[in-house]
């Protein structure tokens, strides 16, 4: 009887999610046809272009030091906009975010906004290369109590491209592997007394490390870390690196090996891994995208991009309110490119589907119909999509 009741409950929950996905799917189709945006539910802020590494796959660090980062108060003004009343997930990235002396202050201000403007916000994620290990751990320690009190998950994602000195070569920083290992150990110690701290590693797949991914997965599993493992992206947008394309391209053998890696049981509950395996075998990415509808990206200078991979900015928040930019004719034109640009067919950006799947609706609904209720709910929980449905 117990298992029968559990099964009935799972079926009921799946049914409620299915109804919501149908509604979302119809709304998303209407918005695409009309060119109108929805309400942003996820936002990425590149709060600085400064970095201590000179990674082989990225040119962000080449932006001149003389180019200023947007000051703290302008980031707070952006986050105070009524446009973001439905924001669920905030991603803070760089460069290296922990180079900003006011990063802790920014997190504290976000916690204050949780009670007034960002009432639906559930998590704040910060990406770091972990090289400044003591600084990262010390600053995270100052963020934990305010985020806990505000009811926020604090997600720290450490760049980890190998568990040996191959990582140093990719990051072009001597001792980078030992430093990020130390950083992760310090974060794990903090996690033991702060359950709202979630730790993960993000791996950029390159010719140098394509054969070392199993070691990274084992390292993460032993420490209770989630993994984001995805091929390097060549784009004139986010990473400014078209000139590095020959250096970053995987061979046919590498692509086949990587597809097998993603198809292993370790990625059973990863929608992204499944989509990547298909892309590696066919050369074309097939996954839903809602960039420009419930997501946008802001460069350190304040330039707003509806998609981080497209180099077209729709304006700058230092001169124009974000609500005006997001609904502008320029944004509508940029929005029409989403899903149709060449970049879209080869987009391997990890995480974008997390907020696209519930919003686009129908692709996720097909997944629900293909799986049994229990399996679907395990996938749903693993992807962390409760905050979006």
C-alpha positions as CSV (number, residue, x, y, z in Angstrom):
1,X,0.0,0.0,0.0
2,X,2.9,2.4,0.8
3,X,4.4,2.0,-2.6
4,X,1.0,2.4,-4.2
5,X,0.5,5.7,-2.4
6,X,4.0,6.9,-3.4
7,X,3.3,6.0,-7.0
8,X,0.0,7.8,-7.0
9,X,1.6,10.9,-5.5
10,X,4.4,10.8,-8.1
11,X,1.8,10.6,-10.9
12,X,-0.1,13.5,-9.4
13,X,3.0,15.7,-9.2
14,X,4.0,14.8,-12.7
15,X,0.5,15.6,-13.9
16,X,0.6,19.0,-12.4
17,X,4.0,19.7,-13.9
18,X,2.7,18.5,-17.3
19,X,-0.2,20.9,-17.1
20,X,2.2,23.8,-16.3
21,X,4.4,22.8,-19.2
22,X,1.5,22.9,-21.6
23,X,0.6,26.4,-20.5
24,X,4.3,27.5,-20.7
25,X,4.7,26.0,-24.1
26,X,1.7,27.9,-25.5
27,X,2.8,31.1,-23.9
28,X,6.3,30.7,-25.3
29,X,5.0,30.1,-28.8
30,X,2.9,33.3,-28.5
31,X,5.9,35.3,-27.4
32,X,8.1,34.0,-30.2
33,X,5.5,34.9,-32.8
34,X,4.9,38.3,-31.4
35,X,8.5,39.1,-30.6
36,X,7.7,40.1,-27.1
37,X,9.8,39.1,-24.1
38,X,8.7,37.3,-21.0
39,X,9.9,38.2,-17.4
40,X,13.5,37.3,-16.8
41,X,13.9,34.3,-14.5
42,X,17.7,33.9,-14.8
43,X,20.4,36.5,-15.3
44,X,24.2,36.3,-15.7
45,X,26.4,39.3,-14.6
46,X,30.0,39.5,-15.7
47,X,31.0,41.8,-12.8
48,X,34.6,42.1,-13.9
49,X,36.8,41.2,-16.9
50,X,39.9,41.1,-14.8
51,X,41.5,37.7,-14.2
52,X,44.6,36.2,-12.7
53,X,44.7,33.4,-15.3
54,X,45.4,33.5,-19.1
55,X,43.4,30.5,-20.1
56,X,44.0,29.0,-23.5
57,X,40.2,29.0,-24.4
58,X,39.3,32.6,-23.4
59,X,40.2,36.1,-24.3
60,X,38.3,38.0,-21.7
61,X,41.5,38.7,-19.8
62,X,42.8,40.6,-22.9
63,X,40.3,43.4,-22.3
64,X,42.5,46.4,-21.3
65,X,42.8,47.2,-17.6
66,X,41.8,50.7,-18.5
67,X,38.3,49.5,-19.4
68,X,36.3,50.1,-16.1
69,X,34.0,47.5,-14.6
70,X,30.5,48.7,-13.7
71,X,30.6,50.0,-10.1
72,X,28.7,48.3,-7.3
73,X,25.8,50.8,-7.1
74,X,25.0,50.4,-10.8
75,X,24.8,46.6,-10.4
76,X,22.4,47.2,-7.4
77,X,20.3,49.6,-9.5
78,X,20.1,47.0,-12.2
79,X,19.0,44.3,-9.7
80,X,16.4,46.7,-8.2
81,X,14.5,46.9,-11.4
82,X,10.8,45.8,-11.3
83,X,11.6,43.8,-14.5
84,X,13.4,41.3,-12.3
85,X,10.5,40.6,-9.9
86,X,10.3,37.0,-11.2
87,X,14.1,36.4,-11.1
88,X,14.8,32.9,-9.7
89,X,18.5,32.4,-10.4
90,X,21.4,34.9,-10.5
91,X,24.8,33.9,-12.0
92,X,27.8,36.1,-11.1
93,X,30.9,35.5,-13.3
94,X,33.9,37.2,-14.8
95,X,36.9,37.3,-15.3
96,X,37.5,36.3,-11.7
97,X,34.7,37.7,-9.6
98,X,36.7,37.4,-6.3
99,X,39.1,40.1,-7.6
100,X,36.4,42.6,-6.7
101,X,36.9,43.9,-3.2
102,X,33.2,44.7,-3.0
103,X,31.9,41.2,-4.0
104,X,30.8,40.5,-0.4
105,X,29.0,43.8,-0.3
106,X,27.2,43.0,-3.5
107,X,26.0,39.7,-2.1
108,X,24.8,41.4,1.1
109,X,22.9,43.9,-1.0
110,X,21.4,41.1,-3.0
111,X,20.2,39.5,0.3
112,X,18.6,42.8,1.2
113,X,16.8,43.0,-2.2
114,X,15.5,39.5,-1.6
115,X,13.1,41.0,0.9
116,X,11.9,43.9,-1.3
117,X,12.5,43.4,-5.0
118,X,13.9,39.9,-5.7
119,X,11.3,38.1,-3.7
120,X,11.3,35.0,-5.9
121,X,15.1,34.6,-6.1
122,X,16.2,31.2,-4.9
123,X,19.9,31.0,-5.7
124,X,23.1,33.0,-6.3
125,X,25.9,31.2,-8.2
126,X,29.5,32.5,-8.4
127,X,32.1,31.1,-10.7
128,X,35.7,31.2,-9.8
129,X,39.0,29.7,-11.0
130,X,39.9,29.1,-7.3
131,X,43.5,30.3,-7.8
132,X,43.0,32.9,-5.0
133,X,42.1,30.1,-2.7
134,X,42.4,31.8,0.7
135,X,40.6,34.9,-0.6
136,X,37.8,32.9,-2.1
137,X,37.2,30.8,1.1
138,X,37.4,33.9,3.3
139,X,34.9,35.9,1.2
140,X,32.5,33.0,0.9
141,X,32.5,32.6,4.7
142,X,31.2,36.2,4.9
143,X,28.4,35.4,2.5
144,X,27.0,32.3,4.1
145,X,25.0,33.7,7.0
146,X,23.3,36.5,5.0
147,X,22.4,34.2,2.2
148,X,21.0,31.6,4.7
149,X,19.0,34.2,6.5
150,X,17.6,35.4,3.1
151,X,16.6,31.9,2.1
152,X,19.1,31.7,-0.7
153,X,21.3,28.9,-1.9
154,X,24.9,30.0,-2.4
155,X,26.4,28.0,-5.3
156,X,30.2,28.2,-5.8
157,X,31.5,26.7,-9.1
158,X,35.2,26.1,-9.3
159,X,36.9,25.8,-12.7
160,X,38.7,22.4,-12.8
161,X,40.1,21.2,-16.1
162,X,42.2,18.3,-14.8
163,X,43.3,16.8,-11.5
164,X,47.0,17.3,-12.3
165,X,49.3,19.9,-13.8
166,X,47.4,19.7,-17.1
167,X,45.1,22.1,-15.4
168,X,48.0,24.5,-14.9
169,X,48.8,24.4,-18.6
170,X,45.2,25.1,-19.7
171,X,44.9,27.9,-17.2
172,X,48.4,29.1,-18.0
173,X,49.1,29.6,-14.3
174,X,51.8,27.6,-12.4
175,X,50.3,25.9,-9.4
176,X,46.7,26.4,-10.4
177,X,45.7,22.8,-9.8
178,X,47.0,22.8,-6.2
179,X,45.4,26.1,-5.5
180,X,42.0,25.1,-6.7
181,X,42.2,21.8,-4.8
182,X,43.0,23.8,-1.7
183,X,40.1,26.1,-2.4
184,X,37.7,23.2,-2.8
185,X,38.8,21.7,0.4
186,X,38.2,25.0,2.2
187,X,34.8,25.3,0.7
188,X,33.9,21.7,1.7
189,X,34.8,22.5,5.3
190,X,32.5,25.5,5.2
191,X,29.7,23.4,3.7
192,X,29.8,21.0,6.7
193,X,28.2,23.7,8.8
194,X,26.3,25.6,6.1
195,X,23.9,23.4,4.2
196,X,22.9,26.3,1.9
197,X,26.4,26.2,0.4
198,X,26.5,24.1,-2.8
199,X,29.8,23.4,-4.5
200,X,30.5,22.2,-8.0
201,X,33.3,22.1,-10.6
202,X,33.1,23.3,-14.2
203,X,35.3,21.7,-16.8
204,X,36.1,23.0,-20.3
205,X,36.8,20.1,-22.6
206,X,39.8,20.6,-24.8
207,X,42.2,18.4,-26.8
208,X,44.5,18.3,-23.7
209,X,42.0,17.0,-21.2
210,X,39.5,15.0,-23.2
211,X,41.1,11.8,-21.9
212,X,41.1,13.0,-18.3
213,X,37.4,13.5,-17.7
214,X,36.8,10.3,-15.8
215,X,39.4,11.4,-13.2
216,X,37.6,14.7,-12.8
217,X,34.2,13.0,-12.4
218,X,35.7,10.7,-9.7
219,X,37.3,13.6,-7.9
220,X,33.9,15.4,-7.8
221,X,31.9,12.3,-6.8
222,X,34.3,11.6,-3.9
223,X,33.7,15.1,-2.5
224,X,30.0,15.5,-3.2
225,X,30.4,18.1,-5.9
226,X,28.2,18.6,-8.9
227,X,29.9,18.7,-12.3
228,X,29.5,20.8,-15.4
229,X,31.6,19.3,-18.2
230,X,31.3,20.8,-21.6
231,X,33.4,21.5,-24.7
232,X,35.1,24.9,-25.3
233,X,32.9,27.4,-27.0
234,X,34.2,29.6,-29.8
235,X,32.3,32.9,-30.0
236,X,32.8,36.6,-30.7
237,X,30.4,37.1,-27.9
238,X,31.0,35.9,-24.3
239,X,34.6,34.5,-24.7
240,X,35.9,36.8,-27.5
241,X,37.9,33.9,-28.9
242,X,37.3,33.2,-32.7
243,X,41.0,33.4,-33.2
244,X,41.5,30.3,-31.0
245,X,39.2,28.0,-33.0
246,X,42.0,25.8,-34.4
247,X,43.5,25.5,-31.0
248,X,40.2,24.4,-29.4
249,X,38.9,22.0,-32.0
250,X,38.5,18.4,-31.0
251,X,39.4,15.6,-33.5
252,X,36.8,13.2,-34.8
253,X,38.2,10.5,-32.4
254,X,38.0,12.9,-29.5
255,X,34.4,13.8,-30.3
256,X,33.4,10.1,-30.5
257,X,35.2,9.4,-27.2
258,X,33.5,12.4,-25.6
259,X,30.0,11.3,-26.8
260,X,30.6,7.9,-25.2
261,X,31.6,9.6,-22.0
262,X,28.3,11.6,-21.9
263,X,26.3,8.5,-22.7
264,X,27.7,6.6,-19.6
265,X,25.5,5.9,-16.6
266,X,27.1,8.7,-14.7
267,X,25.1,11.2,-16.8
268,X,21.8,9.4,-16.6
269,X,20.0,12.4,-15.2
270,X,21.8,15.1,-17.3
271,X,19.7,16.6,-20.1
272,X,22.8,18.6,-21.1
273,X,25.0,15.5,-21.5
274,X,22.3,13.8,-23.7
275,X,22.1,16.9,-25.9
276,X,25.9,17.1,-26.1
277,X,26.2,13.4,-27.1
278,X,23.8,14.1,-30.0
279,X,25.6,17.2,-31.0
280,X,29.0,15.4,-31.1
281,X,27.6,12.6,-33.2
282,X,25.6,14.8,-35.7
283,X,27.3,18.2,-35.6
284,X,24.1,20.0,-34.7
285,X,22.8,20.9,-31.3
286,X,19.2,20.3,-30.6
287,X,17.8,21.7,-27.4
288,X,15.4,24.5,-26.4
289,X,16.6,28.0,-25.8
290,X,14.8,30.9,-24.2
291,X,17.6,33.5,-24.3
292,X,16.1,37.0,-24.6
293,X,12.7,35.8,-23.3
294,X,13.5,34.9,-19.7
295,X,17.3,35.4,-19.6
296,X,19.9,38.0,-20.5
297,X,23.7,38.5,-19.9
298,X,25.4,41.8,-18.9
299,X,29.1,42.4,-19.6
300,X,31.4,44.1,-17.0
301,X,31.0,47.3,-19.0
302,X,27.2,47.3,-18.6
303,X,26.4,46.1,-22.2
304,X,23.4,43.9,-22.3
305,X,23.3,40.8,-24.5
306,X,20.1,38.7,-24.8
307,X,22.3,35.7,-25.5
308,X,25.9,35.5,-24.2
309,X,27.2,33.9,-27.4
310,X,25.9,36.6,-29.8
311,X,28.0,39.6,-30.1
312,X,25.1,42.0,-30.6
313,X,24.4,44.2,-27.6
314,X,21.0,45.9,-27.1
315,X,22.3,48.8,-25.1
316,X,24.1,49.6,-21.8
317,X,22.5,49.7,-18.4
318,X,24.8,52.6,-17.4
319,X,22.8,54.9,-19.7
320,X,19.4,53.2,-20.1
321,X,17.2,51.2,-17.6
322,X,17.3,47.5,-18.1
323,X,13.5,47.4,-18.5
324,X,13.7,49.8,-21.4
325,X,16.5,47.8,-23.1
326,X,14.8,44.5,-22.6
327,X,11.7,45.7,-24.4
328,X,13.3,47.9,-27.0
329,X,13.0,47.5,-30.8
330,X,16.7,46.5,-30.8
331,X,16.0,43.8,-28.3
332,X,13.1,42.6,-30.5
333,X,15.4,42.3,-33.5
334,X,18.1,40.5,-31.5
335,X,15.4,38.2,-30.0
336,X,14.4,37.2,-33.5
337,X,17.9,35.7,-34.0
338,X,17.6,33.3,-31.1
339,X,17.5,29.8,-32.4
340,X,18.2,30.9,-36.0
341,X,21.8,32.0,-35.8
342,X,24.7,29.8,-36.8
343,X,25.9,30.0,-33.3
344,X,22.7,28.4,-32.1
345,X,23.3,25.2,-34.0
346,X,26.6,24.6,-32.3
347,X,25.9,26.1,-28.9
348,X,27.2,23.9,-26.1
349,X,26.8,26.5,-23.3
350,X,26.1,24.5,-20.2
351,X,23.1,25.4,-18.0
352,X,21.1,27.4,-20.5
353,X,18.6,24.6,-20.9
354,X,18.0,24.6,-17.1
355,X,15.7,27.7,-17.4
356,X,14.8,27.1,-21.0
357,X,13.3,23.6,-20.5
358,X,10.4,24.7,-18.2
359,X,9.9,28.0,-20.1
360,X,9.8,26.5,-23.6
361,X,7.6,23.8,-22.2
362,X,7.1,21.3,-25.0
363,X,10.6,19.8,-25.2
364,X,10.5,19.1,-21.4
365,X,6.9,17.8,-21.7
366,X,8.1,15.2,-24.3
367,X,10.7,14.1,-21.8
368,X,8.0,13.7,-19.1
369,X,5.9,11.6,-21.5
370,X,8.8,9.4,-22.4
371,X,9.8,8.6,-18.8
372,X,7.8,7.0,-15.9
373,X,6.7,9.5,-13.2
374,X,9.4,8.4,-10.8
375,X,12.2,8.6,-13.4
376,X,11.0,12.0,-14.6
377,X,10.9,13.4,-11.0
378,X,14.4,12.2,-10.4
379,X,15.6,14.0,-13.5
380,X,13.6,17.1,-12.5
381,X,15.2,17.2,-9.1
382,X,18.7,16.5,-10.4
383,X,18.4,19.5,-12.8
384,X,17.1,21.7,-10.0
385,X,14.1,22.8,-11.9
386,X,11.7,23.1,-9.0
387,X,12.4,26.8,-8.8
388,X,11.1,27.3,-12.4
389,X,8.0,25.0,-12.2
